[in-house]
């Protein structure tokens, strides 16, 4: 079957940019198209979390500062809801333990 035209070995196919194609992982035009689409997608995601392409270092610093503040705001928010619920739950729990049926213990 080595002379059968239906079966070609990839090494026998002529390629104008064989080394470049191998290095890029595809034809230059296809790789450029994929990189452009991926860059737009990543740009949208980074813009959504507040990155600015013209001042990337400042954007990274601002992102970490916002995450830091958000973390402590979340703890504060959680603590306030815990205290609000505990004002109701703990006395009810205590009363049910105090006046509950003695046979269930």
PyMOL commands that set and color helices and strands:
alter all, ss='L'
color gray80, all
select helices_A, chain A and resi 10-12+18-24+28-48+56-99+102-104
alter helices_A, ss='H'
color red, helices_A
deselect
rebuild
show_as cartoon
